[in-house]
């Protein structure tokens, strides 16, 4: 592999972020050093520090990029009905597990107390934004009579995030994608099947 120089080019920065993201999703943020990234990319540690002077700055950039990409992916189904949007949401989790990784922010949440304050705030922001997105979709489903649930949309959104993050962790332990997909499908089917019964009762 040909060593890359700092330059200032965006491609080097992107390669660094790509490598760091893969490592964090596999080992966690505290489980790697700049030496690991330098070895993967065959670049010097000074080159890494050129783009990201500190590990905390690299971590913050990782979270911000991950969030942007995650919500860009969700935006592709903004015109779909609520069940389809929820299925797409769950598929993003399945996608990282398929690559034998974890949700980046889920991994960082486990290490929350050891992160820099800006990273902590960004991880919280990611989950709060997830909760807001899910709440909006759940409310859409109620309005369209395609979903039904007890409690508030915000409470249900929190439950969905918790269930999917937990299911991802357990499925990774067993290396079983089907385990995760079964859990996610059951979770979403519970919302949809409840609405069917509700509509049937209303029609009587």
C-alpha positions as CSV (number, residue, x, y, z in Angstrom):
1,X,0.0,0.0,0.0
2,X,1.4,3.4,-0.9
3,X,1.7,5.8,2.0
4,X,-0.4,8.9,1.8
5,X,0.7,12.4,2.7
6,X,-1.3,14.9,4.8
7,X,-1.6,17.3,1.9
8,X,-4.9,18.8,3.1
9,X,-6.8,16.8,0.5
10,X,-10.3,15.7,1.5
11,X,-9.7,12.1,0.4
12,X,-7.1,11.5,3.1
13,X,-9.4,12.8,5.7
14,X,-12.2,10.6,4.5
15,X,-9.9,7.5,4.5
16,X,-9.0,8.3,8.1
17,X,-12.6,8.6,9.1
18,X,-13.5,5.4,7.3
19,X,-10.8,3.4,9.0
20,X,-11.5,4.9,12.4
21,X,-15.3,4.2,12.0
22,X,-14.6,0.5,11.2
23,X,-12.4,0.2,14.2
24,X,-14.7,1.9,16.7
25,X,-17.7,-0.1,15.5
26,X,-15.7,-3.3,16.2
27,X,-13.6,-2.4,19.2
28,X,-15.0,0.7,20.7
29,X,-13.5,4.2,21.0
30,X,-11.1,3.3,23.8
31,X,-10.0,0.2,22.0
32,X,-7.8,1.9,19.4
33,X,-5.0,4.4,19.0
34,X,-3.7,6.5,16.1
35,X,-1.1,3.7,15.6
36,X,-3.9,1.3,14.6
37,X,-5.2,3.7,11.9
38,X,-1.7,4.5,10.7
39,X,-1.1,0.8,10.3
40,X,-4.3,0.2,8.4
41,X,-3.8,3.1,6.0
42,X,0.0,2.9,5.9
43,X,0.4,6.6,6.8
44,X,2.4,8.2,9.6
45,X,1.0,9.3,12.9
46,X,2.0,12.9,12.1
47,X,-0.2,12.7,9.0
48,X,-3.1,11.7,11.2
49,X,-2.5,14.5,13.6
50,X,-2.4,16.9,10.7
51,X,-6.0,16.2,9.9
52,X,-7.2,15.5,13.5
53,X,-4.9,17.0,16.1
54,X,-6.4,15.0,18.9
55,X,-8.3,11.7,19.2
56,X,-11.3,13.6,20.7
57,X,-11.5,15.8,17.5
58,X,-11.4,12.6,15.4
59,X,-14.2,11.1,17.5
60,X,-16.3,14.2,17.2
61,X,-15.9,14.2,13.4
62,X,-16.9,10.5,13.4
63,X,-20.1,11.1,15.3
64,X,-21.1,14.1,13.2
65,X,-20.4,12.3,9.9
66,X,-22.3,9.1,11.1
67,X,-25.3,11.1,12.1
68,X,-25.4,13.0,8.8
69,X,-25.2,9.7,6.8
70,X,-27.7,8.0,9.0
71,X,-30.3,10.7,8.5
72,X,-29.5,11.1,4.8
73,X,-30.4,7.4,4.5
74,X,-33.7,8.0,6.4
75,X,-34.5,10.9,4.1
76,X,-34.7,8.5,1.1
77,X,-38.0,7.1,2.5
78,X,-39.6,10.4,3.6
79,X,-42.5,10.0,1.2
80,X,-43.3,6.4,2.3
81,X,-46.0,5.3,4.7
82,X,-45.1,4.9,8.4
83,X,-44.6,1.1,8.4
84,X,-42.2,1.3,5.4
85,X,-40.2,4.1,7.1
86,X,-39.9,2.0,10.3
87,X,-38.8,-1.0,8.3
88,X,-36.1,1.1,6.6
89,X,-35.0,2.4,10.0
90,X,-34.5,-1.1,11.3
91,X,-32.7,-2.1,8.1
92,X,-30.0,0.5,8.9
93,X,-29.2,-1.4,12.1
94,X,-29.2,-4.7,10.3
95,X,-26.8,-3.3,7.7
96,X,-24.0,-2.6,10.3
97,X,-24.5,-6.0,11.9
98,X,-24.2,-7.6,8.4
99,X,-20.8,-6.1,8.3
100,X,-20.0,-7.5,11.7
101,X,-20.1,-4.1,13.3
102,X,-22.2,-2.2,15.8
103,X,-24.1,1.1,15.6
104,X,-21.3,3.7,16.1
105,X,-23.2,5.8,18.6
106,X,-24.4,2.6,20.4
107,X,-20.7,1.7,20.9
108,X,-19.9,5.2,22.1
109,X,-22.9,5.3,24.5
110,X,-21.3,2.3,26.3
111,X,-18.2,4.4,26.8
112,X,-20.0,7.7,27.4
113,X,-18.3,8.6,30.7
114,X,-14.9,8.4,29.2
115,X,-15.7,10.6,26.1
116,X,-14.9,14.3,25.8
117,X,-17.8,16.6,26.5
118,X,-18.3,17.6,22.8
119,X,-18.4,13.9,21.9
120,X,-20.9,13.2,24.7
121,X,-23.1,16.0,23.5
122,X,-23.0,14.7,19.9
123,X,-23.9,11.1,21.0
124,X,-26.8,12.4,23.0
125,X,-27.9,14.6,20.0
126,X,-27.8,11.5,17.7
127,X,-30.2,9.6,20.0
128,X,-32.4,12.6,20.6
129,X,-32.7,13.1,16.8
130,X,-33.5,9.5,16.4
131,X,-36.2,9.7,19.0
132,X,-37.7,12.8,17.3
133,X,-37.7,11.1,13.9
134,X,-39.3,8.0,15.3
135,X,-41.9,10.1,17.2
136,X,-42.8,11.8,13.9
137,X,-43.2,8.5,12.0
138,X,-45.2,7.0,14.8
139,X,-47.5,10.0,14.9
140,X,-47.8,9.7,11.1
141,X,-48.8,6.0,11.5
142,X,-51.5,6.9,14.0
143,X,-52.9,9.6,11.7
144,X,-52.9,7.2,8.7
145,X,-54.3,4.3,10.8
146,X,-51.4,2.1,9.9
147,X,-49.9,1.9,13.4
148,X,-51.3,1.8,16.9
149,X,-49.7,1.8,20.3
150,X,-50.3,2.7,23.9
151,X,-48.5,5.6,25.5
152,X,-47.0,8.6,23.8
153,X,-45.1,8.5,20.5
154,X,-42.0,9.7,22.3
155,X,-42.2,6.8,24.8
156,X,-42.7,4.3,22.0
157,X,-39.8,5.8,20.1
158,X,-37.5,5.4,23.1
159,X,-38.6,1.8,23.4
160,X,-37.9,1.1,19.7
161,X,-34.4,2.6,20.0
162,X,-33.7,0.6,23.1
163,X,-34.9,-2.6,21.7
164,X,-33.0,-2.3,18.4
165,X,-29.7,-1.3,20.1
166,X,-30.1,-4.2,22.6
167,X,-31.0,-6.7,19.9
168,X,-28.0,-5.6,17.9
169,X,-25.7,-6.2,20.9
170,X,-27.0,-9.6,21.6
171,X,-27.1,-10.7,18.0
172,X,-23.5,-9.6,17.6
173,X,-22.6,-11.7,20.5
174,X,-23.9,-14.8,18.7
175,X,-22.9,-13.6,15.3
176,X,-26.5,-14.2,14.2
177,X,-28.1,-11.6,11.9
178,X,-31.3,-13.7,11.7
179,X,-31.7,-13.2,15.5
180,X,-31.7,-9.5,15.1
181,X,-34.0,-9.5,12.1
182,X,-36.5,-11.7,13.9
183,X,-36.5,-9.3,16.9
184,X,-36.9,-6.3,14.7
185,X,-39.7,-7.8,12.7
186,X,-41.6,-8.8,15.8
187,X,-41.2,-5.3,17.2
188,X,-42.6,-3.7,14.1
189,X,-45.3,-6.3,13.5
190,X,-46.6,-5.6,17.0
191,X,-47.2,-2.0,16.0
192,X,-48.8,-2.9,12.7
193,X,-51.0,-5.8,14.0
194,X,-52.4,-3.6,16.7
195,X,-53.6,-1.1,14.1
196,X,-55.3,-3.8,12.1
197,X,-57.3,-4.9,15.1
198,X,-58.1,-1.3,16.0
199,X,-59.4,-0.6,12.5
200,X,-61.5,-3.7,12.6
201,X,-63.1,-2.8,15.9
202,X,-63.9,0.7,14.6
203,X,-65.6,-0.8,11.5
204,X,-68.0,-2.9,13.6
